[in-house]
């Protein structure tokens, strides 16, 4: 008696393996590369999501700053005149696994208090440097300038910049708004560890804050010629009960004349910050 063994399952497994390997090969060939074979991130890039409003999942709300109303919450007096321009668009959030930032109880209360006082506390309002990772997902483009040995990022907002050291120079000499960035390659992924971050920066407009002990580990992976898979894992033992990770795509600006423009917002907020010190201050009502 002969036993017939079907080769169909083996054929399907082989076909699936070839497709998977083929896709990986196509991906490896499709991304732009420098002469030494490293992925080429040069270009102007921008995120398109609502992360700067709030990293956490949230429904749309009347305003970035709210107060108690006669029935429900309503826009705060300070933001009322802005109408829909400062209304918050809804989002599924960018936190891997969903849910909230894992703040401890005290830090969660600080976040809520920050949100209730957004107009006077958010460093973005006064054009302070955005910090990391917030600089990545502000509604402004940024430009990567890369060679075989160097990696530099110039942000449109406030003229912020980051020089990513590919040879570790040691710990940060002092805390700064944009921190101290040290990078290395894991295959085609650029991994950047950021420390020495000034604790005055926020993570979004919803009052999400951090301490001077925050460490951000970023991962930049080209998924094709025109978009980057971006991840940032945030550790902060002073305010978090555990680390968490955010994840989002970054898109290449495709206009032929794409570039970052001047956004000298320090000049824009001089009246806000210093106007009251004029000999004859202008009305603020």
Steps between C-alpha positions, in 0.01 A plus 500: 500500500646834395450811713452828320633802683363836391766757423251789496562614864876496440451698181292763680757533778778541244297758308427699817867492598603627157245782520620607844865487400415676177323782683796543734734507201284754318489719814877484537547600136230768492632729774754764396853433618826688542813380314602298809165316501337676796137613460484855364265716709593828331195714428217702649255300714180561694258310721127511423306414816355649819782399736595858581149557630501190721701177488218309668178383327241778524178625348473842341439775753394864494839648580855422605414659836167436674303612806186389677178632342138507619438153357819369339855624463547797267802682355704696751470878484860529378435288190131575438561761229710255294190290433559193285862604431596362843249214505674166550456238224436145615759225471549131567828595666857403418586296810588141411235275650261792550401643834643786701852611582593291810541793739508445872216661696679826575626539143149437363368783717776729370405412140136587564595827669729585208217443254273730701765773476624431146522859378749604770693173537550331164856587391387491135292813565813696594715352223730301726688218328261204462723225637501134398285326388256792458713670235427206269120534498448874526297625199821622334742327263858411585801427282751217533852572380698175494837378381671164544626608842269780617129547571350844559134608538382858452145578614290785364343581838715753690804406291566201725781264398647166604845364426481123547840374611582172327812460718390511864669804660388404850221636722331835443701786650176673607126481443360684197169540319597267213706261711810297417454257210726198442425269207596160366379268226311175556483367145308762301354663812654812653473476879545826692524522879411845631586611854574829672156641418382816674193421709319813380394346168167323453405198290179655360243777550305288749744571784704180468820577686821325606789535743870561447550123519311430178685288245364467146608217269402576142494257207492630142438238229450583132202295378533625142642802323238735641409400853669419828372274777568695821496362853598667825518316832478731801643411839465727804511340845396823675160534331426169323409165648651330192646598163269550202547524124346725237498405132408687181593540132695802378445608139738658251390843373465440129482855363785571255595804707447340842708663772474619857419869528584762759266479799662744741229475759717661769422828325132405481465466878698806609179696557351208694799461729640853526223734385381572853839650581464784248488846649149520355372141464241426235157380618470123539124463527 
